[in-house]
Amino acid sequence: MKLDIVILAAGKGSRMKSAFSKVLHKVGGVPMVRRVLNTASSLSEAKLHLIVGHQGEQVEASCQDFSTNVVWQDSPQGTGDALRRVAPFLEEGGATLTLYGDVPLISSETLEKMTALSTANTLVLLTISLDNPTGYGRIVRDGSGKVTAIVEQKDASAEQLKIQEVNTGILLAPNDHLQTWLASLNNNNAQGEYYLTDVIEMAARDGVDIVTVNPLSEAEVAGVNDRVQLAALERELQSQQAIALMQNGATLLDPSRIDVRGELVTGNDVIIDINCIFEGKVVLGDGVEIGPNCHLKNCVVGDNTVIKNNTLIEDSQVGESCDIGPFARLRPGTYLSNNAKIGNFVETKKAHIGEGSKVSHLSYIGDTQMGANVNVGAGTITCNYDGVNKHLTQVADNVFIGSNSSLVAPVSIAEGATIAAGSTITKAVGENQLAFARARQTHKDNWPRPTKKS
């Protein structure tokens, strides 16, 4: 059966008190609506429809890489009104799954359970029983247990308010029936809106089978109306991800103090200390150790590398058995070969550091091709920027660079060369040469020290 998936993302979300559309607020570093679209896209051969309204241009722009039919809901009048706007685009003979852009943790497993039950004469409803169902539409069943209607909180009787089974809003309906039901909706209710939930009573009246499915957890169907709920879902997602990482063989010294804002792939025996943040896609090989307060974004780290505390790595590739930090920063374009060392207060950018080379402390290495077994002394910088353009520094194998040296690019240093401490190198250095470039030291006898002015 052909599947249409409608994601409702037109609401204003006034309780967020934000200049941005509610569905663009992030959970786990990803806008909520994109999380829903990612999950919806995982269902086979599904046609996606995105309903936008308030700040719809922002929402549409943020989701333009998805293949979606964008439908505008100006002056929205409820969920039923949203489905009526998309009705002309629904596949004849198919079924429509309704999802919500502010319910970001719905799982593909739950949705697949729903689609497995879908037929031309079956409506599948996702429900959950809550200890405190306040605010939710109640599931009304007859004496035989069959679902007969959904009653919204404001329209429910005192007896119906005692019902604990509630509507999540997520349902899967056969399109041929759905088109008729949508055309019959009215707004004769306390809110003056067109409720999609009214189709349940119509389905029961028309003899359509109504079956229910339950999510794996309450968090799957939890929506976001304010920043308190947003924070709660963020913690729930981080907890889920921490459990998955530990089940995959990683050690988290405190599972409550890790943030994965993207995708983190770990090998065996990875150790991650507290307060570490992972953004984009990060891949950690076997035996990697990460100290506290590190921030890794879009990078690959080879086996047995140690990353010490307070280190930042972004858009970089790190080889095996490297030693990095503490307080190091690897900026985009950095590539560390195996056994390289980047020490404390070292910054690299667009730099290839060769195998076994060491930049141990207090240095900046940018736009550099560095060979193997190079030793870079403290305070060394590559002067790669002339105020307009960037230039390349080339350092061959087995070079020794003394402390407090400046390499003014473009410049090359051949294999085995030595740069004396305190030198400013502006010309190429040949193989096995010693280069030193210092101003002549001058002494002045009996020089009076400055005195403090009154």
C-alpha positions in Angstrom: 0.0 0.0 0.0 1.3 3.5 -0.9 2.2 5.6 2.0 1.8 9.3 2.5 3.4 10.9 5.6 2.1 14.3 6.7 4.3 16.3 9.2 2.4 19.1 10.9 4.8 22.0 11.4 2.6 25.1 11.1 2.1 26.1 14.7 3.3 29.3 16.2 4.6 27.9 19.5 4.0 31.1 21.4 5.1 29.5 24.7 8.6 29.1 23.4 8.9 32.9 23.5 11.3 32.8 20.5 11.9 34.6 17.2 12.2 31.1 15.6 9.6 28.6 14.7 9.1 26.1 17.5 9.9 23.1 15.3 13.3 24.5 14.5 14.5 24.4 18.1 17.0 21.6 18.5 17.1 18.3 20.4 20.4 16.6 20.3 21.8 19.3 18.0 19.1 18.7 15.3 16.0 20.7 14.7 13.0 18.8 15.9 11.2 18.9 12.5 14.4 17.4 10.8 14.4 14.6 13.4 10.8 13.7 12.4 11.7 14.0 8.7 14.7 11.7 9.2 12.5 9.1 10.9 9.8 9.4 8.3 12.3 9.1 5.4 13.4 5.7 6.8 10.0 4.2 5.9 10.1 2.5 2.5 8.6 4.4 -0.5 6.9 7.0 1.6 5.8 10.3 0.1 6.5 13.2 2.5 4.2 16.3 3.0 5.4 19.1 5.2 2.6 21.5 6.5 4.0 24.9 7.3 2.5 28.2 8.4 4.0 30.5 11.0 7.5 31.4 9.8 7.0 28.7 7.2 9.8 30.1 5.0 12.3 29.3 7.8 11.0 25.8 8.2 10.9 25.2 4.5 14.5 26.5 4.1 15.8 24.3 6.9 14.3 21.2 5.3 15.0 21.8 1.7 17.4 18.9 1.3 14.5 16.5 2.0 12.2 15.5 -0.8 9.0 17.0 0.6 5.7 18.4 -0.8 5.4 21.7 1.2 1.8 22.7 1.9 1.0 26.1 3.5 -1.6 26.3 6.3 -2.3 30.0 6.6 -4.7 30.9 9.5 -4.5 27.4 10.9 -7.7 26.0 12.4 -6.5 22.7 13.9 -5.1 19.4 12.8 -8.2 18.5 10.7 -7.7 21.7 8.8 -4.1 20.8 8.1 -5.1 17.5 6.7 -7.7 19.1 4.5 -5.1 21.3 3.0 -3.0 18.3 1.9 -5.9 16.1 0.9 -5.6 16.9 -2.9 -2.1 15.4 -2.9 -2.8 12.1 -1.1 -2.4 8.9 -3.1 -5.6 7.1 -4.1 -5.8 3.7 -2.6 -3.0 4.5 -0.2 -2.8 5.4 3.5 -1.8 8.6 5.3 0.4 8.7 8.5 0.1 11.9 10.5 3.2 13.0 12.5 4.1 16.2 14.3 7.1 18.4 13.9 7.3 19.0 17.7 7.3 15.4 18.6 10.9 14.6 17.7 11.7 11.2 19.4 9.1 9.1 17.6 10.9 5.9 16.4 10.9 4.1 13.1 10.2 0.9 15.0 6.9 2.2 16.3 5.9 3.6 12.9 6.7 0.3 11.2 4.5 -1.5 13.7 1.7 0.8 12.6 2.2 0.4 8.9 2.3 -3.4 9.3 -1.3 -3.3 10.4 -2.5 -0.9 7.7 -5.2 -2.1 5.2 -7.8 -0.4 3.0 -10.3 -0.9 5.9 -8.2 -0.3 8.9 -7.3 2.8 10.9 -4.3 2.5 13.1 -4.1 4.7 16.2 -1.1 5.2 18.4 -2.2 5.5 22.0 -0.6 5.4 25.5 -1.8 5.1 29.0 -0.7 7.8 31.4 -0.9 8.2 35.2 -1.7 11.8 34.6 -3.6 12.2 31.3 -4.4 15.9 31.8 -4.4 17.8 28.5 -4.7 14.8 26.3 -7.7 13.6 24.2 -9.2 10.4 25.8 -9.7 7.1 24.0 -13.3 6.1 24.3 -14.0 2.4 23.9 -17.3 0.4 24.0 -18.2 -2.5 26.2 -16.3 -4.9 23.9 -13.1 -2.8 24.0 -13.4 -1.4 20.5 -12.4 2.2 20.0 -15.4 4.4 19.2 -14.1 8.0 19.6 -11.5 10.4 20.9 -12.8 13.1 23.1 -10.6 16.2 23.7 -9.9 17.4 27.2 -12.1 20.5 26.9 -15.0 18.6 25.5 -14.8 15.5 27.8 -17.4 14.7 30.5 -16.4 14.1 34.1 -16.5 10.3 33.5 -14.4 10.6 30.3 -11.8 12.6 32.1 -11.1 9.6 34.3 -9.9 7.6 31.2 -6.1 7.1 31.3 -5.6 5.9 27.7 -4.9 8.9 25.6 -4.4 9.9 22.0 -0.9 10.7 20.9 -2.2 12.4 17.8 -0.3 10.0 15.5 -2.6 7.9 13.3 -2.6 6.0 10.0 -5.8 6.1 8.0 -6.7 4.6 4.6 -6.9 7.5 2.1 -10.1 6.5 0.4 -12.0 6.7 3.7 -9.9 9.6 4.9 -10.9 11.9 2.0 -14.6 11.4 2.9 -14.0 12.0 6.6 -12.0 15.1 6.1 -14.7 16.6 3.9 -17.2 15.9 6.7 -15.3 17.6 9.5 -16.9 20.6 11.4 -15.7 23.0 14.0 -18.6 22.7 16.4 -16.4 22.4 19.6 -15.0 24.5 22.4 -12.0 25.5 20.4 -13.7 26.3 17.2 -11.2 24.1 15.3 -11.4 21.1 12.9 -10.1 18.1 14.9 -8.5 15.3 13.0 -9.5 13.1 16.0 -13.2 13.4 14.9 -12.4 10.9 12.1 -12.2 8.1 14.7 -15.9 8.4 15.4 -16.6 8.4 11.7 -14.4 5.3 11.2 -16.3 3.5 13.9 -19.6 4.6 12.3 -18.5 3.4 8.9 -17.4 -0.1 10.1 -13.7 0.6 9.6 -11.5 -1.5 11.9 -9.8 0.7 14.5 -6.6 -0.9 16.0 -4.2 0.6 18.5 -0.5 0.4 18.8 1.6 1.6 21.8 5.0 3.3 21.6 8.0 1.8 23.3 8.2 4.7 25.8 6.3 7.8 26.7 9.2 10.0 25.5 8.5 8.8 21.9 5.2 10.7 21.8 6.1 13.6 24.1 5.6 17.0 22.4 7.3 20.3 23.0 5.3 23.4 23.9 7.9 25.3 26.0 11.6 25.3 26.8 11.1 23.2 29.9 9.7 20.4 27.8 12.4 20.9 25.3 15.1 20.5 28.0 13.3 17.3 29.3 13.4 15.7 25.9 17.0 16.7 25.5 17.9 14.9 28.7 15.8 11.9 27.6 17.6 11.7 24.2 21.1 12.0 25.8 20.2 9.2 28.3 19.1 7.0 25.4 22.3 7.7 23.5 24.5 7.1 26.5 23.0 3.7 27.1 23.5 2.8 23.5 27.1 3.8 23.6 27.8 1.7 26.7 26.0 -1.3 25.2 28.3 -0.9 22.3 31.4 -1.2 24.4 32.2 2.4 25.5 32.9 3.4 29.1 31.3 6.6 30.1 32.6 7.8 33.5 29.3 9.6 34.1 26.6 8.8 31.6 24.6 11.8 32.7 27.4 14.2 31.6 27.8 13.5 27.9 26.2 15.4 25.0 25.9 13.8 21.6 24.6 16.4 19.1 24.8 14.3 16.0 26.2 10.8 15.5 28.9 9.2 17.7 30.4 5.9 16.5 32.7 4.1 19.0 35.0 1.1 18.8 35.7 -1.3 21.6 37.2 -0.1 24.9 36.6 3.6 24.4 36.8 5.7 27.6 35.0 9.0 27.7 35.3 11.3 30.8 32.8 13.8 31.9 31.4 16.9 30.1 32.4 15.9 26.6 30.4 17.2 23.6 30.2 15.5 20.2 28.8 17.3 17.2 28.1 16.2 13.7 29.6 12.8 12.9 32.4 11.7 15.2 34.1 8.3 14.8 36.3 6.9 17.6 38.5 3.9 17.1 39.3 1.1 19.5 40.9 2.0 22.8 40.5 5.8 22.4 40.6 7.7 25.6 39.0 11.2 25.9 39.6 13.3 29.0 37.1 15.7 30.6 35.6 18.8 28.9 36.6 17.9 25.4 34.6 19.0 22.3 34.8 17.0 19.1 33.0 17.9 15.9 33.0 16.1 12.5 36.2 14.1 13.1 37.8 10.7 12.9 40.1 9.5 15.7 42.3 6.4 15.2 42.8 3.5 17.6 44.5 4.0 20.9 44.8 7.8 20.6 44.6 9.7 23.9 42.9 13.1 23.9 43.5 15.0 27.1 41.2 17.4 28.9 39.8 20.6 27.4 40.7 19.8 23.8 38.8 21.0 20.8 38.9 19.0 17.5 36.9 20.1 14.5 36.7 18.8 10.9 40.0 16.9 11.4 41.4 13.4 11.0 43.6 11.9 13.8 45.7 8.8 13.3 46.4 5.9 15.6 48.3 6.2 18.9 48.4 10.0 18.9 48.7 12.1 22.0 46.7 15.3 22.0 46.3 18.0 24.7 45.5 19.2 27.3 44.1 22.5 26.0 44.8 21.8 22.4 42.8 23.0 19.4 42.7 21.1 16.1 40.9 23.4 13.6 39.4 22.3 10.2 41.8 20.6 7.8 44.1 19.2 10.4 45.5 15.7 9.7 47.6 13.9 12.3 49.6 10.8 11.1 50.1 7.9 13.5 52.0 8.6 16.7 51.9 12.3 16.3 51.8 14.6 19.4 50.0 17.9 19.8 50.6 19.3 23.3 49.1 21.9 25.6 48.1 25.2 24.1 48.9 24.2 20.5 46.6 25.2 17.7 46.7 23.7 14.2 44.7 24.6 11.1 44.9 23.0 7.7 48.0 21.2 8.8 49.4 17.8 8.0 51.5 16.6 10.8 53.7 13.6 9.9 54.2 10.3 11.7 55.9 10.6 15.0 56.2 14.4 14.8 55.8 16.5 17.9 54.4 19.9 18.5 54.5 19.8 22.3 53.4 23.2 23.5 52.5 26.9 22.9 52.6 26.8 19.1 50.5 27.7 16.1 50.9 25.5 13.0 48.7 26.6 10.1 48.8 25.8 6.3 51.6 23.4 6.8 52.9 20.1 5.3 55.1 18.5 8.0 57.0 15.3 7.5 57.9 12.5 9.9 59.8 12.7 13.2 59.9 16.5 13.3 60.3 18.2 16.7 58.8 21.7 17.0 59.9 23.7 20.0 57.7 25.8 22.3 56.5 29.1 21.0 56.9 28.2 17.3 54.5 29.8 14.8 54.0 29.5 11.1 53.4 33.0 9.8 51.0 31.9 7.1 48.9 35.0 6.4 50.3 38.2 4.8 47.1 40.2 5.4 45.5 39.1 2.2 46.5 35.6 1.2 47.5 32.4 3.0 50.8 30.7 2.2 52.2 27.2 2.7 55.0 26.1 5.0 56.8 22.9 4.1 58.8 21.0 6.7 60.5 17.7 5.6 61.4 14.7 7.7 63.6 14.8 10.8 63.7 18.6 11.1 64.4 20.2 14.5 62.8 23.6 15.1 64.1 25.4 18.2 61.8 27.3 20.6 60.4 30.7 19.8 60.9 30.4 16.0 58.9 32.0 13.3 58.6 30.4 9.9 57.4 33.1 7.4 55.5 31.4 4.6 55.9 30.6 1.8 59.0 28.8 3.0 60.5 25.2 2.9 62.8 23.4 5.3 64.6 20.4 3.9 65.2 17.0 5.6 67.4 17.0 8.6 67.7 20.7 9.0 67.9 22.5 12.3 66.4 25.8 13.1 68.1 27.6 16.0 65.9 28.9 18.8 64.6 32.4 18.4 65.0 32.5 14.6 62.8 34.1 12.1 63.1 32.1 8.9 62.2 33.8 5.6 64.3 31.7 3.1 64.5 28.1 2.3 66.7 25.9 4.4 68.7 23.1 2.8 69.2 19.5 3.9 71.1 19.1 7.2 71.7 22.8 7.4 71.7 24.8 10.6 69.7 28.0 10.2 69.8 30.9 12.7 68.3 34.3 12.1 68.7 36.6 15.1 69.4 40.3 15.5 72.9 41.1 16.8 72.8 41.4 20.6 73.8 44.8 21.9 74.8 45.8 25.5 74.7 49.3 27.0 76.6 50.0 30.2 75.1 51.9 33.1 71.7 52.1 31.4 69.2 53.9 33.7 66.0 52.0 34.3 62.7 53.8 33.7 61.2 55.4 36.8 57.5 55.8 37.5 56.1 59.1 36.6 54.2 61.0 39.3 
